[in-house]
Amino acid sequence: MEEGELLYRMARACTGRGSIVEIGSFKGKSTIWLAKGSLAGAGTTVVAIDPHTGSAEHRQGDQPVWTYDEFLANLRRAGVEQVVTPIVATSAEAVERFDQPVELLFIDGDHRYEMVRQDFNLWFPRVLEGGYLLMHDTIRWEGPRRVARECVYRSRSFRDVGFVHSITFGQKVGKNTPADRRRNRYLLLLHIVYDRLSTVRASPALKRVAKAIFARLQ
Ligand SMILES: C[S@@+](CC[C@H](N)C(=O)[O-])C[C@H]1O[C@@H](n2cnc3c(N)ncnc32)[C@H](O)[C@@H]1O
């Protein structure tokens, strides 16, 4: 819920000088949050990239996966299809035929380290200065977590980094300042502690309190 609200707010803040690009749409849950945010703001196009044949965790045995029909039906039901441009392809295929700037990039595709790193390397150069990167599953998932730490928290190209549960976000800058870097390091430390705590068994109420405390500390 908090993650969806973050996507909504970030999409609503987009001005339309670049697209919103989502890598990994599955059945449209995050796409709908982004699209609803966009419609509440400048109506920026949400480009939703997914081959719709699933990731390793969705493919059970030899059963083929095809999520596109359900994805489209969910967009229609949510009344957001007019603002979404689906691209049925992998992110590497899509980047070849995509020549527009990106104002908000949301990475939630293949979670293997090499693949997340590839998504970042291929798409981050398309993000405008002042635009935002968001990455899902940077808590407890080795691939996205490692890429977020290497490419966001420790990078010279981000300011205002932070996280809402498993989503890490940051604003792209030409070169961050020493003060930005000190803050990013502090956020990295918080992210490491939050990640460790997330493996501890706790009641939903305690988890809510922990989330609120970490939000206050950012
Ligand atoms: C974790 S799911 C995405 C969940 C979605 N964002 C949501 O909120 O429901 C990962 C998706 O990434 C897609 N995917 C896998 N490899 C991909 C690639 N190379 N490029 C783009 N999408 C990919 C899969 O088909 C799958 O639908």
PDBQT file of the ligand as one rigid body, heavy atoms in Angstrom, charges set to zero:
ROOT
HETATM    1  C1  LIG A 301       7.893  -8.873 -10.184  1.00  0.00    +0.000 C 
HETATM    2  S1  LIG A 301       7.004  -8.895 -11.698  1.00  0.00    +0.000 S 
HETATM    3  C2  LIG A 301       6.466  -7.245 -11.870  1.00  0.00    +0.000 C 
HETATM    4  C3  LIG A 301       5.378  -6.897 -10.912  1.00  0.00    +0.000 C 
HETATM    5  C4  LIG A 301       4.631  -5.649 -11.266  1.00  0.00    +0.000 C 
HETATM    6  N1  LIG A 301       5.490  -4.468 -11.287  1.00  0.00    +0.000 N 
HETATM    7  C5  LIG A 301       3.476  -5.471 -10.278  1.00  0.00    +0.000 C 
HETATM    8  O1  LIG A 301       3.479  -4.516  -9.486  1.00  0.00    +0.000 OA
HETATM    9  O2  LIG A 301       2.568  -6.291 -10.254  1.00  0.00    +0.000 OA
HETATM   10  C6  LIG A 301       8.298  -9.020 -12.865  1.00  0.00    +0.000 C 
HETATM   11  C7  LIG A 301       7.854  -8.897 -14.313  1.00  0.00    +0.000 C 
HETATM   12  O3  LIG A 301       9.035  -8.672 -15.073  1.00  0.00    +0.000 OA
HETATM   13  C8  LIG A 301       8.833  -9.240 -16.337  1.00  0.00    +0.000 C 
HETATM   14  N2  LIG A 301      10.152  -9.430 -16.965  1.00  0.00    +0.000 N 
HETATM   15  C9  LIG A 301      10.989 -10.483 -16.869  1.00  0.00    +0.000 A 
HETATM   16  N3  LIG A 301      12.083 -10.270 -17.610  1.00  0.00    +0.000 NA
HETATM   17  C10 LIG A 301      11.944  -9.038 -18.151  1.00  0.00    +0.000 A 
HETATM   18  C11 LIG A 301      12.750  -8.245 -19.014  1.00  0.00    +0.000 A 
HETATM   19  N4  LIG A 301      13.935  -8.677 -19.442  1.00  0.00    +0.000 N 
HETATM   20  N5  LIG A 301      12.297  -7.032 -19.400  1.00  0.00    +0.000 NA
HETATM   21  C12 LIG A 301      11.088  -6.572 -18.946  1.00  0.00    +0.000 A 
HETATM   22  N6  LIG A 301      10.284  -7.274 -18.127  1.00  0.00    +0.000 NA
HETATM   23  C13 LIG A 301      10.709  -8.495 -17.736  1.00  0.00    +0.000 A 
HETATM   24  C14 LIG A 301       8.086 -10.535 -16.066  1.00  0.00    +0.000 C 
HETATM   25  O4  LIG A 301       7.386 -10.957 -17.242  1.00  0.00    +0.000 OA
HETATM   26  C15 LIG A 301       7.182 -10.126 -14.906  1.00  0.00    +0.000 C 
HETATM   27  O5  LIG A 301       5.892  -9.806 -15.363  1.00  0.00    +0.000 OA
ENDROOT
TORSDOF 0
